Amino acid sequence: MEYTIIRRHKFDGIEDNLSFQKTAKTLNEAMDYMIALKMLESNKAIEFNILINIEDAFKYTNRPLTSDKKVA
């Protein structure tokens, strides 16, 4: 599954400005990128969000569970 980090600049009275920042292959990698971006940003009107494609999430949650371990 692919994770997308976006930058969201909130304005008073008008629509928010969204911009693409980075993509990641794992959730941990996406969290690391987002934390680093937050540390570099001082403007309180700017936030970072992690987005996923709903179709990817649906496929991920509906896949059969498999185990590498043998059951006795």
Secondary structure in CASP SS format (residue, H / E / C, confidence):
PFRMAT SS
TARGET T0000
AUTHOR 0000-0000-0000
METHOD secondary structure of the structure
MODEL  1
M C 1.00
E C 1.00
Y E 1.00
T E 1.00
I E 1.00
I E 1.00
R E 1.00
R E 1.00
H E 1.00
K C 1.00
F C 1.00
D C 1.00
G C 1.00
I C 1.00
E C 1.00
D C 1.00
N E 1.00
L E 1.00
S E 1.00
F E 1.00
Q E 1.00
K E 1.00
T E 1.00
A E 1.00
K C 1.00
T C 1.00
L H 1.00
N H 1.00
E H 1.00
A H 1.00
M H 1.00
D H 1.00
Y H 1.00
M H 1.00
I H 1.00
A H 1.00
L H 1.00
K H 1.00
M H 1.00
L H 1.00
E C 1.00
S C 1.00
N C 1.00
K C 1.00
A C 1.00
I E 1.00
E E 1.00
F E 1.00
N E 1.00
I E 1.00
L E 1.00
I E 1.00
N C 1.00
I H 1.00
E H 1.00
D H 1.00
A H 1.00
F H 1.00
K H 1.00
Y H 1.00
T H 1.00
N C 1.00
R C 1.00
P C 1.00
L C 1.00
T C 1.00
S C 1.00
D C 1.00
K C 1.00
K C 1.00
V C 1.00
A C 1.00
END
